[in-house]
Each structure stands twice: as structure tokens, then as C-alpha cells.
Amino acid sequence: MDSGLKSDQAEYEELFEIEGEASAGGGLIEDPWPAWTAALAKGAVLEGSLAECMGLPPEMNGGGLYDPARTYYSVFSFAAVSEVFTRKDDFWSDVYNDMGTSQEFGETILSLDGISHRRYRDVLQPFFQPPVAETWWREKVIDPMVTELVESIREDESIDINTRFFARLPLHTMTGGFGLSHQEGLELRRHMQAGLKAKTMEDRLTSREQTSNVLKGAILEKRENPSDDLISHLAHAEITDDDGTERKLTHEEITNHCRLIVFAGGETTWRQMGNALFALLNHPEQLAEVIADRSLLAQAVLESVRWNPDPTFPRKVKRDTVLAGVELPEGAHLHLCLAAANHDPSRWDNPEVFDIHRPFKRSVAFAAGAHSCLGQHVARQEIIAALSALFDNFPNIRWDSSKPTAKITGSIVQRGPGPLHVLLH
């Protein structure tokens, strides 16, 4: 039966449009890399917001990342960014409460730390471990969708692979894993995107209520008739409170985490899937190697997320401390420049070069420590499955030179490809 993955092209073009997201997230920046490289050369930690350290107006930070009443520092080196992620007594995620993000997603593992974070993470983690990503997610969710998407483009000659394939798979992998329908997935993204772009608290709360309404019926149904999906798992999972009492998750707790994971999983993986193909198509010798030897694909994906990650992550200083020789006051907000950290020449030779044969070293593309990306193993399986299927079925895939040249664009918060016009045959 057709899941609906092949329909709604205009809606996908509207909901997955990187330049539109950039406009709402601080403004479009065509090439931030020279500024990031220059900032890293000045020091591991610099005073000022990321935009200011790049020589841009502070409003360009976007995404709730700037308030003139707050103190900001930006972190650029791999070592310093890694320290922020792992020094839990000195840096924390309370920054999301200050930014208002928690008003959209509620109290979740994104904004919690310590024991509270661990309790919820322990409930969610079993469904996102590597063995589950490689079996349950691949067999039940990812592979069937990949097969359907491949069939939907098989007869096409020239397509924008970004909206026809990459925008669709991650969103519906998440909603499918949660036991939601195709249309419920699109509706969730539409409401959550509206909330993140909202200018007023009233509009933000309206968006939150609308996403809750989409999930309400599914949660009630799964409480009564559980099946093999994440909402059923959460609806019957137990959590231990501070006093040692075990209880089931509330409707709000389930809704909050569904909202967060569906949005984050669909958003970041969509961009990284496009980044990976963009990198390979622009390095045809390496593309030919991957097509000939599919065992290289996993390391190609890890290299692509190192080479072009989502660039910025916020954190907050929990107590007066020192980072890379710079004194940081309690309450200061930190802008972690993951892009600069992943191009730190003290860790990687020729870091600006995309090289699938680069000796592996951990990057900070998926963060680190207790808040390392929950869905990273599922995301990698999605990208590997998608690219492998494309190379199996369309081994001559290449840029369509008759269409506008593909480019990576966006804001300093999130970056990814615009249209990716390719020839399939």
C-alpha cells in the first residue's frame, strides 16, 4: 500500500527549504568558513557571540541565540568544545530554558542535566542503540521506505534528489518508528516549524498545542493497544522519581519527547544526507570508490558530518570556571562552533579537505558526553541505506549541468544543501 511518501511535492519544497530556514534563523550567510577559520586562529575561546566573533551583527546569531542582556563567549577549538560537552559540573543545558526552546518542546533530555536527564535518557536509549539501529530500524522502518522512494523516482531522468528523496526519508523514519502516519508526520513538522519561527509567545504556545493534538490520539491508542513502535514503548515505560517511586510516563512527558525526537531526527538527518551526496558528487574519484566498494560508505558518511556539520551548539556556564585559559563567569552563554572544531588543524591534517580515507578520529558533529546525539546511529543507518540504494539503482548518478549548481548554504545555526539536481541514468 502507498504510504504517501511519493505525494505532496509542493509541501516538501515548502517545509524543507534551507534558505527559508536561514532567513528565520538569523539570516543567510553564503560562506562562513573563512570567518570560522580566522576566529579559530585567534584563540580557542573568544569573548562575544559567534556572529560578533565572525565580524557580523549580533542579530545574525538567530534561533534565540542572542539577547543583548546576556554575556557571550564563543568556543572554536576541538579540545575546548569537547571539554564543554564533558565537564558536566561547569557547563550545562539550562541554556535552552533561557532561549525559550523549552517552551516549544517542553521539559526533555535537550534541556535537562544530571539525574533528571539520565532518567529520561535511560527510557529512550534502548531504542537508539547501534544493534537496534542496524536491525529494528533498518528492517522495520528504513529499508521499506528507501525501497518505495527508489521506485518513485526510477523512471525519472532529472530530479531534485533533496526534496524528492532526502527530505522525505528522515521525517518519516522518525514518525514511522513512533507509529505515526505519513500525514501526521507532515502535520507535526508544519506545526513545529511554525513554533520555532513564531514571533510571539502566544504563537509559540499555539504551535505546541497543535502538535500535542496530533499526538494525543496516538498516545491514547497505544496505551490501550500497544504495538511495536516507540510511542507504545514510551506509553508503557516506567521512570523512577526522586523519592524512588516508579511510575509510567505522563501524557505530557511522552508528547514532549515525541515532539523533540521527530523534529530533530527529521531536521538534522535531512541536511546531513544531502551534505554527504553533495560531497561525494563533488569528489568523483571518491564517489567511484564508494560505488565500487560499498564498505567505504560508512566512513564516507562519518567524514561528511565532520567536514560539514551543523555549525553551532549552545551551552551555559554553570559556575565560574576557566576554559582554554579564558575565565568564564557563571551564567554566561557559550556558542560552540562545531564547524570550526571539526576543522581544527591541531587534530586533523588538511581539515578543509573531504577525504573518505582520512584516519578516523572522533569529531564533535554528534556532540559528546551525556548529551551526545541520541539518534546518531539511526541517522547513520538512514544515510547509508539511502545512498547505498541510490548507488545500486543509479550507478551513473551525477550532477545535472543544465540546472543551477548545487551549493551548501544556510545560517550560522544550521547549514545544508539547497536543490540537488541530479541525472539518474
Summary of the structure (lengths in Angstrom):
residues: 425
radius of gyration: 21.0
end to end distance: 27.0
largest distance: 65.3
contacts: 1436
relative contact order: 0.19
helix: 55%
strand: 11%
